Amino acid sequence: PIIKNKDMKTKFLYIEVVETNGEREYTHRVLREVSSQITNITSWADKNIAAGIYGDKPKNVDGKWEYNDGEVICELYKVMEITKLQYEVLTKFIQ
């Protein structure tokens, strides 16, 4: 539920997903403005961000999302609710 109606109350999230691809590891930093009706931001971020960071149809194994039979693994590392000001500043550096 990414916000389209600006009259709706929102939460601002900073999310980090760690991708392990062979011997390499990458950190994806993501900002999202979501409905304030979302009560479990960790679960939302895991299902909507971590599960789709690399591609489609991942397999959830022990709380990590696997792609290509385990060649690539994505895991939700951090989710933080941030202020609107923090969100606006971070959008200048994270796309």
C-alpha positions in Angstrom: 0.0 0.0 0.0 2.2 2.9 -1.2 0.3 6.1 -0.7 -1.4 7.8 -3.6 -3.9 9.9 -1.7 -2.0 12.6 0.1 -4.9 13.3 2.4 -4.4 10.0 4.0 -2.2 9.7 7.2 1.1 8.1 6.5 4.2 6.5 8.1 7.7 7.0 6.7 10.0 4.0 6.6 13.7 3.4 6.1 14.4 -0.2 5.1 17.6 -2.1 4.6 17.8 -5.4 2.7 21.0 -7.4 2.5 21.5 -9.4 -0.7 24.1 -12.2 -0.8 25.0 -13.1 -4.3 27.7 -15.7 -4.4 30.6 -14.4 -2.4 29.4 -10.8 -2.7 27.1 -8.9 -0.3 25.1 -5.8 -1.1 22.9 -3.6 1.1 19.9 -2.1 -0.5 18.5 1.0 1.2 14.8 1.8 0.5 12.5 4.6 1.6 8.7 4.2 1.6 5.7 6.3 2.5 3.0 3.9 3.6 -0.5 4.0 5.2 -0.5 4.6 8.9 -3.0 1.7 9.0 -0.1 -0.7 8.6 0.5 -2.0 12.1 3.4 -4.4 11.5 6.0 -2.5 9.5 8.5 -5.3 9.7 6.2 -7.9 8.2 5.0 -5.4 5.5 8.7 -4.5 4.6 9.6 -8.2 4.4 6.7 -9.2 2.1 6.7 -6.0 0.0 10.3 -5.0 -0.2 12.7 -7.8 0.7 10.7 -10.4 -1.2 10.8 -8.4 -4.4 14.3 -6.7 -4.3 15.9 -9.1 -6.7 13.1 -10.3 -8.9 9.9 -12.3 -8.9 8.9 -15.6 -7.4 11.4 -16.0 -4.4 11.2 -18.9 -2.1 11.1 -18.2 1.6 13.6 -20.4 3.5 14.1 -19.7 7.2 13.0 -16.1 6.9 15.3 -15.3 3.9 14.2 -15.0 0.3 16.0 -17.3 -2.1 16.3 -16.8 -5.9 17.8 -19.2 -8.5 17.8 -22.2 -6.1 19.7 -20.3 -3.4 22.3 -18.6 -5.6 20.9 -15.2 -4.4 19.6 -14.6 -0.9 17.8 -11.5 0.3 17.1 -10.8 3.9 15.4 -7.9 5.7 18.0 -6.4 7.8 16.5 -3.2 9.3 13.2 -1.4 9.3 12.8 2.0 11.0 9.9 4.4 11.2 11.3 7.9 10.6 10.0 11.4 10.6 8.7 13.2 7.6 11.7 15.6 7.8 14.2 12.6 8.0 12.4 11.1 5.0 12.7 14.3 3.0 16.4 14.6 3.7 17.1 11.0 3.0 15.3 11.1 -0.4 18.1 13.4 -1.6 20.6 10.6 -1.1 18.6 7.3 -1.5 16.6 6.7 -4.6 
